[in-house]
Amino acid sequence: MNLAERLDEACRTARPIAQPTESFDPYEVQRELIDLRLKRGERLTGVKLGFTSEAKRAQMGVHDLILGRLTDAMAVQEGGTLDTARFIHPRVEPEVAYLVGVGGTVAAVAPAVEVIDSRYENFRFSLESVIADNTSGAAYVLGPWQPYDPARWNLGVLFRAGGAVQYGSTGAILGDPRRAVAEAARLAGGPLEEGWVVLAGAATAAEPLRPGMHVTAEIQHLGSVALRSI
Ligand SMILES: O=C(O)C/C=C/C(=O)C(=O)O
């Protein structure tokens, strides 16, 4: 099996794989991996950025912006329940989501929680191998869309995951999360489609997601989003 097939199988069976030893083009492997999902009937719903905040770069020891793809199979209903048995070693993080409007503009903004799950053993990877693994993308939950007010960009974040509580700020995302849609279009190599979601990247370090947790992200002026795990 090639790397995309091994990553896809790891994702479907929740069994981690070793770091690749072959040479590969990271975004080409990611494209092959996403193609396998699309061939099974999944639909692209947007893109996600990674390592946009210093908290995440420091947590993972990786220092460059990365882009992954979102599909409808990754979307979880707001307030919904996620079965952790589907994943290898899932983690959760609070994010801001942007809805792409006409011509790559921002049509709306929402609080979001992303679930990441490295398909590699011990959640360890290089920059290249995490890109190939669709930047650990696993699932995402969106809160209610709000009108986009570009003046409100540096907003307080309160993130609770089980007993863990973290405070952050959306200003930690790229130094200014209003850059997220343009950065995503740059890394995607072209304009983003109207109606797509852009997850701008975590505002804090990620927390492990274990069964029986209640996860909430509250973002000033944007409201909150919640998820339960079993
Ligand atoms: O930490 C990872 O496994 C890669 C993903 C990073 C992000 O999604 C992020 O920094 O927001």
The ligand as a Tripos MOL2 file, in Angstrom:
@<TRIPOS>MOLECULE
LIG
   11    10     1     0     0
SMALL
NO_CHARGES

@<TRIPOS>ATOM
      1 O1         -1.5800   19.1690   15.8410 O.co2     1 LIG1
      2 C1         -1.8040   18.4860   14.8320 C.2       1 LIG1
      3 O2         -1.9140   17.2650   14.8860 O.co2     1 LIG1
      4 C2         -1.9350   19.1460   13.4800 C.3       1 LIG1
      5 C3         -3.1030   20.0250   13.3980 C.2       1 LIG1
      6 C4         -3.0660   21.3070   13.8520 C.2       1 LIG1
      7 C5         -4.2430   22.1310   13.8730 C.2       1 LIG1
      8 O3         -5.3260   21.7630   13.4390 O.2       1 LIG1
      9 C6         -4.1480   23.4790   14.4900 C.2       1 LIG1
     10 O4         -3.0550   23.9120   14.8670 O.co2     1 LIG1
     11 O5         -5.2050   24.1170   14.6020 O.co2     1 LIG1
@<TRIPOS>BOND
     1     1     2 2
     2     2     3 1
     3     2     4 1
     4     4     5 1
     5     5     6 2
     6     6     7 1
     7     7     8 2
     8     7     9 1
     9     9    10 2
    10     9    11 1
@<TRIPOS>SUBSTRUCTURE
     1 LIG1         1 GROUP 0 **** ****
